[in-house]
Amino acid sequence: MDSEEVDAYLRRLGAEHPAWPTVDVLRELQLRHLQTVPFENLSIHLGEEIVLEEKRLLDKVVGARRGGFCYELNGAFGALLGALGFDVTLLAARVYDGEGQLGIPYDHMALKVGTVDGGAWLADVGFGAHSHYPLAFEARGEQRDPAGVFRVVEAGPDAAGVRGGHDVAEAADLDVVMDGRARYRLDRRARALGDFAAGAWWHSTSPLSHFTQSLVCSRVTEDGGRITLSGRTFKSTAADGTREEWELGTDEEVLRMYRERFGVELDRVPTVRRADRDG
């Protein structure tokens, strides 16, 4: 990224150019990213190509003021952090489903980030409902966050949510746990952006991927809650857990909601494009 691209990205987040790549700066940037750049899978259902190249990610997230899913959001955020002087490593993860089974390899991308004031941090702006702030990578105790209580623990045969039929994780793997439930298993080995191309292709084309089965656009609100538009259903959850939900009627209402609440300007309402289960 050149200096103009960095400045444009920071403007997108409403952040000043930091003097040093410190943990406090990382915390601010992650929260601002979650509040301004939505987690969304609209490209899949709009017929837009998803390309894991830095320029294409910046064109989408910064130029078009769109969001994306994990590979796009953490890919772009990692590029920004690297340009600001942070030590960034791309990490692959496998996501636990509701039954405790692990998903495909390269199921998810997260970031390991080093700062000038010491320590390594797990930064993730691409997992939907997750921690608002980076998690201490090497800490093994509870880490309290506005989104819940997190732990980063060594994975193994007795790790939370592991079932028969999966290979036992290497000792180096980590489970990221939120409120007592394992969310994903993290491989500590460094990866390149292109390594995630197969995972992005699978999630955007397979009928078994939840991304091909539904529409989602979601972000953290300024008061620490979350808003989500799933198709025509709008959900608002306040920081205290209070929830509201209502259905939108017309296409105009849907497009206005995308524009006014998520900053996403669309020329048509996306509809679920069912993947072919036979091919």
C-alpha positions in Angstrom: 0.0 0.0 0.0 1.2 3.5 -0.8 0.7 6.5 1.4 -2.4 7.7 -0.5 -4.0 4.3 -0.1 -3.2 4.2 3.6 -4.7 7.7 4.1 -7.8 6.7 2.2 -8.2 3.6 4.4 -7.8 5.6 7.6 -10.4 8.1 6.4 -12.8 5.2 5.7 -12.3 4.2 9.4 -12.5 7.8 10.7 -9.0 7.4 12.2 -6.0 9.6 12.4 -2.6 8.4 11.1 -0.9 6.9 14.1 2.6 7.9 15.1 3.6 4.4 16.2 2.2 0.9 15.8 1.2 0.4 19.5 -1.4 -1.9 21.0 -3.6 1.1 21.8 -3.6 2.0 18.1 -4.4 -1.6 17.2 -7.3 -1.7 19.6 -8.7 1.6 18.2 -8.3 0.5 14.6 -10.0 -2.9 15.1 -13.0 -1.4 16.9 -13.4 1.3 14.2 -13.1 -1.4 11.5 -15.9 -3.4 13.1 -18.1 -0.3 13.4 -17.6 1.1 9.9 -16.8 -1.9 7.5 -19.6 -4.4 7.6 -19.2 -8.2 7.6 -21.2 -9.1 4.5 -21.5 -11.8 1.8 -23.4 -9.7 -0.7 -20.9 -10.2 -3.5 -21.8 -13.9 -3.6 -25.4 -13.2 -4.3 -24.8 -10.2 -6.6 -22.6 -12.2 -8.9 -19.5 -10.2 -8.1 -16.1 -12.0 -8.3 -14.1 -12.3 -5.1 -10.4 -12.0 -5.8 -7.8 -12.3 -3.0 -5.4 -9.7 -4.2 -4.4 -6.7 -2.2 -5.4 -4.1 -4.8 -8.8 -5.8 -5.4 -9.5 -5.9 -1.7 -8.6 -2.2 -1.3 -10.7 -1.3 -4.3 -13.7 -3.0 -2.7 -13.3 -2.1 1.0 -11.9 1.4 0.6 -12.8 2.5 -3.0 -16.3 1.1 -3.1 -16.9 1.4 0.6 -18.1 -2.1 0.9 -17.5 -4.9 3.4 -16.8 -8.6 2.8 -16.2 -11.8 4.6 -13.2 -13.0 6.6 -10.6 -13.3 3.7 -11.5 -9.9 2.4 -11.8 -8.0 5.7 -8.8 -9.5 7.4 -6.8 -9.5 4.2 -7.4 -5.7 3.7 -7.0 -4.9 7.4 -3.7 -6.9 7.5 -2.4 -4.9 4.6 -3.3 -1.6 6.4 -1.6 -2.7 9.6 1.5 -3.8 7.8 1.7 -0.5 6.0 1.5 1.3 9.4 4.4 -0.7 10.8 2.8 -3.5 12.6 4.3 -7.0 12.3 1.4 -8.9 10.6 1.1 -12.7 10.1 -1.8 -14.3 8.3 -3.1 -17.3 10.1 -5.5 -20.1 8.9 -8.3 -21.5 11.0 -11.0 -24.1 10.9 -14.3 -23.0 12.3 -16.4 -25.1 14.7 -20.0 -25.6 13.6 -23.0 -25.8 16.0 -22.2 -29.5 16.7 -18.6 -29.0 17.6 -17.3 -30.3 14.3 -14.4 -28.6 12.5 -14.8 -27.1 9.1 -12.6 -27.2 6.0 -8.9 -26.2 6.0 -8.5 -22.5 5.3 -12.1 -22.1 6.6 -11.2 -18.7 8.1 -8.4 -16.1 8.1 -7.2 -14.3 11.3 -4.2 -12.0 12.0 -1.4 -12.3 14.5 -0.1 -8.8 15.1 3.1 -7.6 16.8 3.3 -4.1 18.2 6.3 -1.9 19.1 5.3 -1.9 22.8 5.6 -5.7 23.0 3.4 -8.7 22.8 1.5 -10.5 20.1 -2.2 -10.0 19.5 -4.9 -11.9 17.7 -6.8 -9.4 15.6 -9.9 -10.4 13.7 -12.4 -8.1 11.9 -13.9 -10.9 9.8 -15.8 -13.3 12.0 -19.1 -11.6 12.5 -20.0 -11.6 16.2 -16.6 -11.8 17.9 -14.2 -9.8 20.1 -14.3 -6.0 19.7 -10.7 -5.7 20.7 -7.6 -7.8 19.9 -6.9 -10.8 22.1 -3.5 -11.4 23.8 -2.1 -14.2 21.7 0.0 -15.9 24.3 -2.3 -15.4 27.3 -4.2 -18.5 28.4 -6.5 -17.1 31.0 -9.9 -15.3 30.6 -9.9 -12.1 28.5 -12.9 -10.0 29.0 -14.2 -8.0 26.1 -17.5 -6.1 25.4 -18.6 -9.0 23.3 -18.0 -11.7 25.9 -15.3 -13.7 27.8 -12.6 -15.1 25.6 -9.8 -17.6 26.0 -7.0 -18.7 23.7 -6.1 -22.2 24.7 -3.8 -25.0 23.5 -5.8 -27.4 21.4 -5.6 -31.1 21.8 -7.5 -34.4 22.0 -9.5 -33.0 25.0 -10.1 -29.5 23.6 -13.6 -28.1 23.8 -15.9 -29.3 21.0 -13.6 -32.0 19.5 -15.4 -35.1 18.2 -14.3 -38.4 16.8 -13.5 -38.5 13.1 -11.1 -35.6 13.0 -7.3 -35.7 13.2 -5.9 -34.7 16.6 -4.5 -31.2 16.4 -0.9 -30.6 16.6 0.3 -29.2 19.9 0.9 -25.8 18.1 -2.7 -25.3 17.3 -4.9 -23.0 19.4 -8.6 -23.0 20.1 -10.3 -19.5 20.4 -13.1 -19.8 22.9 -15.9 -17.3 23.4 -18.2 -17.7 26.5 -17.1 -21.3 27.0 -17.7 -22.4 23.4 -14.8 -23.0 21.0 -15.3 -20.8 17.9 -12.3 -21.8 15.7 -9.1 -23.7 15.8 -6.1 -21.7 14.8 -2.9 -22.9 13.1 0.1 -20.8 14.1 2.0 -21.3 10.8 2.3 -18.1 8.7 0.3 -18.1 5.5 0.1 -16.0 2.3 -3.0 -14.3 1.0 -3.2 -16.6 -2.0 -3.3 -19.7 0.3 -6.9 -18.8 1.1 -8.1 -18.8 -2.5 -9.5 -22.3 -2.3 -11.4 -21.6 1.0 -12.9 -18.4 -0.5 -13.9 -20.3 -3.6 -15.6 -23.1 -1.6 -17.4 -20.7 0.7 -18.7 -18.6 -2.3 -19.8 -21.6 -4.4 -20.5 -24.7 -2.3 -24.1 -25.5 -1.4 -22.7 -26.7 1.9 -21.4 -23.2 2.8 -23.7 -21.1 4.9 -22.6 -18.1 2.9 -24.3 -19.5 -0.2 -27.5 -20.2 1.7 -28.3 -16.8 3.1 -27.6 -13.1 3.0 -26.0 -11.2 5.8 -24.7 -7.7 6.4 -23.7 -6.9 10.0 -21.6 -4.5 12.0 -20.9 -3.3 15.6 -22.7 -0.2 16.6 -21.2 2.9 18.3 -22.8 1.9 21.6 -21.3 -1.6 21.5 -24.3 -3.4 20.2 -24.8 -5.0 16.7 -27.1 -4.5 13.8 -27.7 -7.1 11.1 -29.7 -7.2 7.9 -30.4 -10.8 6.8 -32.3 -10.7 3.5 -35.3 -8.5 4.5 -35.0 -9.1 8.2 -33.4 -6.3 10.2 -32.1 -7.1 13.7 -30.8 -4.7 16.3 -29.1 -5.9 19.5 -28.1 -3.3 22.1 -25.1 -3.7 24.3 -27.3 -4.8 27.2 -28.7 -7.6 25.1 -32.0 -6.0 24.3 -33.2 -7.1 20.8 -35.5 -5.8 18.2 -36.4 -7.3 14.9 -38.6 -6.3 12.0 -39.3 -7.1 8.3 -38.7 -4.7 5.5 -41.3 -4.5 2.8 -40.2 -2.8 -0.3 -36.9 -2.9 -2.3 -36.6 0.8 -1.5 -36.6 0.1 2.2 -34.0 -2.6 1.9 -31.7 -0.4 -0.2 -32.1 2.5 2.2 -31.3 0.3 5.1 -28.1 -0.9 3.4 -27.2 2.7 2.7 -28.1 4.4 5.9 -27.2 1.8 8.5 -24.3 0.0 6.8 -22.9 2.6 4.4 -23.3 0.2 1.5 -24.6 1.7 -1.7 -26.3 -0.9 -4.0 -28.2 -0.4 -7.3 -30.3 -3.5 -6.7 -31.5 -5.7 -3.9 -29.4 -8.9 -3.6 -31.3 -12.2 -3.5 -29.9 -15.6 -2.5 -28.4 -17.4 -5.5 -28.7 -21.1 -4.6 -25.6 -23.1 -5.3 -26.1 -26.2 -7.5 -26.1 -29.2 -5.2 -25.5 -31.5 -8.2 -22.5 -29.6 -9.5 
